Amino acid sequence: MKFDTLQQGISFHENYARVSGFDTRLYSTKKRKSDGKISLKYCVCNKEGFRETPRLQSNCKKKRPITRMGCNARITVKLIND
């Protein structure tokens, strides 16, 4: 699909994810060397990847649940100059 801006592509995917029953997060961005503008954004499922093993802390009152489970869903939005 083609969009006028990167943000429109990200918004489309966020709406699709909400309707489909999952959530997303921005993973990474790339900038062009010539002018420093953002040319690429990666949007991934919020369960993508794995967290590092947490260090045991004696002052930790509540353990956080595991939220990242290795989901591979991802979309790349790229700025193309026509």
BELPE-V137308 format. One line per field, one symbol per residue. burial: # if it has 24 or more other ideal C-beta (glycine too) atoms within 12 Angstrom, else .. A space follows every 10 residues. Layout:
BEGIN
burial=???
END
This chain:
BEGIN
burial=.....#..## ..##..#... ...####... .......... #####..#.. .......... .......... ..#.#.#.#. ..
END
